[in-house]
Amino acid sequence: MARALDLVGERWALLVVRELLLGPKRFTDLRAGLPNLGPDVLSQRLRDLEAIGVVRRAKLPPPVSSQVYELTEWGHELEPVVLGLGAWGSRAPFPDGDARLGVDSAVLALKTLFDPASAGSIDEEFELRLGPERFRAHVANGAFSVSRGAAEDPLAVIDTDPGTLARVLWHGRKITAALRSGDLRIEGDRSAARRFLALFPAPTPAPPPAAATAPEAARAG
């Protein structure tokens, strides 16, 4: 554990890894996904992660030809670590205010909170549209996979934004209300889409801190 934290324990390092789990990104895309991270610190974290072999630079093919950052094979091995931390942290009380949820964060939250037991024998593919981004989402054999890009023949298309998705799945907003307002749109099989959205239940809250016993309270005083 100490060795791992020496490598990726610097502030923001694992969040940079998180932003690259779904595919390569340009520097500007990483900045958009991590709006509270300054460009100088982001540049330093990318250099650090390159130096240890977690991240590498690549170039998109023409006509784009942009420089991007992507995870190495070793870097991709951090996915269960990032998802595990996400699952653990999701049980803590939600912070005050309306925290901004990025597109990649929303998609990775689905991977974090997927309930295999509820999936049963479902074998269905969906397209998830979050703003301009498209994702192929496939549930089969009690497993959930998702990748960037449009689905070829989805059973349904779910079109919304990350904030609405989070509110519908985990913060009590009714799907019917979101559909009526237009914040959530479903094309295709609505029943299948609702079934799909039910596969990502809210996490069980962590137990509250135990009240201090009388001797502990006396020592604290």
C-alpha positions in Angstrom: 0.0 0.0 0.0 2.8 2.4 0.9 4.5 1.8 -2.4 1.3 2.3 -4.4 0.6 5.6 -2.6 4.2 6.7 -3.3 3.3 6.3 -7.0 -0.3 7.5 -7.3 -1.1 9.0 -3.9 -0.4 12.6 -4.8 -3.4 14.9 -4.8 -5.4 14.6 -8.0 -3.4 11.7 -9.5 -6.1 9.1 -9.2 -8.7 11.6 -10.5 -6.5 12.1 -13.6 -6.5 8.3 -14.0 -10.3 8.3 -13.6 -10.7 10.8 -16.4 -8.7 8.5 -18.7 -10.4 5.2 -17.9 -13.0 5.5 -20.8 -10.4 6.5 -23.4 -7.7 9.0 -24.4 -8.3 12.7 -23.8 -6.7 16.0 -24.9 -5.3 18.3 -22.2 -8.3 20.6 -22.6 -10.7 17.7 -22.2 -8.9 16.7 -18.9 -9.2 20.3 -17.7 -13.0 20.3 -18.5 -13.4 17.1 -16.5 -11.4 18.4 -13.6 -12.5 22.1 -13.4 -11.0 22.7 -9.9 -7.5 21.5 -11.0 -5.2 24.3 -12.3 -3.3 23.7 -15.6 0.1 23.8 -13.9 -0.8 21.1 -11.4 -2.5 19.0 -14.1 0.7 19.3 -16.2 2.8 18.2 -13.3 0.5 15.2 -12.5 0.6 14.1 -16.1 4.4 14.3 -16.1 4.5 12.3 -12.8 2.2 9.6 -14.2 4.1 9.4 -17.4 7.4 9.0 -15.5 6.1 5.9 -13.6 4.5 4.4 -16.7 0.8 4.9 -15.9 0.1 7.4 -18.6 1.6 7.9 -22.1 1.2 10.5 -24.8 -0.3 9.5 -28.2 -1.5 11.3 -31.3 -5.0 10.9 -32.9 -5.0 9.9 -36.5 -5.6 12.5 -39.3 -7.5 14.7 -39.8 -7.6 15.4 -36.1 -3.9 14.8 -35.3 -4.2 16.1 -31.8 -2.0 15.1 -28.9 -3.8 13.1 -26.3 -3.0 11.3 -23.1 -4.0 7.7 -22.5 -3.5 5.0 -19.9 -0.9 2.3 -20.4 -1.8 -1.3 -19.8 -0.5 -0.9 -16.3 -2.5 2.2 -15.8 -5.7 0.4 -16.8 -5.1 -2.0 -14.0 -6.0 0.8 -11.6 -9.6 0.7 -12.7 -10.8 -1.6 -9.9 -8.9 0.6 -7.4 -10.6 3.7 -8.7 -14.1 2.1 -8.8 -13.5 0.6 -5.3 -12.7 4.0 -3.9 -15.7 5.4 -5.6 -18.0 2.8 -4.2 -16.5 3.3 -0.7 -16.7 7.1 -0.9 -20.3 7.0 -2.3 -21.5 5.8 1.1 -20.3 9.0 2.8 -22.8 11.9 3.3 -23.3 13.9 0.2 -21.6 17.3 0.5 -23.7 20.5 0.8 -24.5 22.2 -2.5 -25.1 20.9 -5.9 -21.7 19.4 -6.8 -21.0 19.3 -10.5 -20.9 15.8 -11.9 -18.9 15.4 -15.1 -19.8 13.0 -18.0 -17.1 10.5 -17.3 -17.8 10.6 -13.6 -21.4 9.8 -14.2 -20.6 6.9 -16.5 -18.0 5.5 -14.0 -20.6 5.9 -11.2 -22.8 3.5 -13.2 -19.9 1.0 -13.2 -19.4 1.5 -9.5 -23.0 1.0 -8.4 -24.1 -1.7 -10.9 -26.0 -4.5 -9.1 -25.3 -7.8 -10.8 -28.0 -9.7 -8.8 -30.7 -7.4 -10.2 -29.5 -8.0 -13.8 -30.5 -11.6 -13.8 -30.4 -13.1 -17.3 -30.8 -9.7 -19.1 -28.8 -9.4 -22.4 -29.5 -5.9 -23.7 -27.7 -3.0 -25.2 -28.5 0.7 -24.8 -27.1 4.0 -25.9 -26.5 6.6 -23.3 -26.3 10.2 -24.4 -25.0 12.7 -22.0 -24.8 16.0 -23.7 -22.7 15.6 -26.8 -21.1 12.3 -25.6 -22.4 8.9 -26.7 -21.8 5.6 -24.8 -22.5 2.0 -25.6 -23.9 0.3 -22.5 -24.3 -3.5 -22.5 -25.8 -5.7 -19.8 -25.2 -9.5 -20.2 -24.5 -12.4 -17.9 -24.8 -10.3 -14.8 -22.1 -7.9 -16.0 -22.1 -4.3 -17.2 -19.8 -2.9 -19.8 -19.7 0.6 -21.2 -17.5 2.3 -23.8 -17.4 5.6 -25.6 -19.2 5.7 -28.9 -22.7 5.2 -30.3 -24.4 1.8 -30.0 -25.1 0.0 -33.3 -28.6 -1.4 -32.5 -29.7 -0.3 -29.0 -32.9 -1.5 -27.5 -33.4 2.1 -26.2 -31.6 5.4 -26.2 -31.4 7.4 -23.0 -30.7 11.1 -23.5 -30.1 13.3 -20.5 -27.3 15.2 -18.6 -25.1 13.9 -15.8 -26.9 16.0 -13.1 -30.4 14.7 -14.1 -29.1 11.2 -14.3 -27.7 11.4 -10.8 -30.9 12.9 -9.4 -33.1 10.2 -11.0 -30.9 7.3 -9.9 -29.7 8.4 -6.5 -31.4 11.5 -5.2 -35.1 10.7 -5.4 -36.3 12.4 -8.6 -39.0 10.4 -10.3 -38.3 9.2 -13.9 -41.8 10.3 -14.8 -41.2 13.8 -13.7 -37.9 14.0 -15.6 -39.5 12.7 -18.7 -42.4 15.2 -18.4 -40.0 18.1 -18.0 -37.9 17.0 -21.0 -34.7 16.7 -18.8 -34.8 13.0 -19.6 -35.7 11.6 -23.0 -36.1 7.9 -24.0 -36.2 6.6 -27.6 -37.2 3.0 -28.2 -38.3 0.5 -25.5 -39.2 2.6 -22.4 -39.8 -0.4 -20.3 -36.4 -1.8 -21.1 -34.8 1.7 -20.4 -36.5 1.8 -17.0 -35.3 -1.7 -16.2 -31.8 -0.7 -17.1 -31.9 2.4 -14.9 -33.0 0.3 -12.0 -29.8 -1.7 -12.1 -27.8 1.1 -10.4 -29.3 1.5 -6.8 -28.2 4.2 -4.4 -25.4 3.0 -2.1 -26.1 2.0 1.5 -25.1 5.0 3.7 -22.1 4.4 6.0 -23.1 4.1 9.7 -22.8 7.4 11.6 -19.8 7.9 13.9 -20.4 6.2 17.3 -21.2 8.6 20.1 -18.2 9.0 22.5 -18.5 7.1 25.7 -18.3 9.0 29.0 -14.6 8.3 29.6 -13.7 9.2 26.0 -15.8 12.4 26.3 -14.0 13.3 29.5 -10.6 12.7 27.9 -11.6 14.9 24.9 -12.6 17.7 27.3 
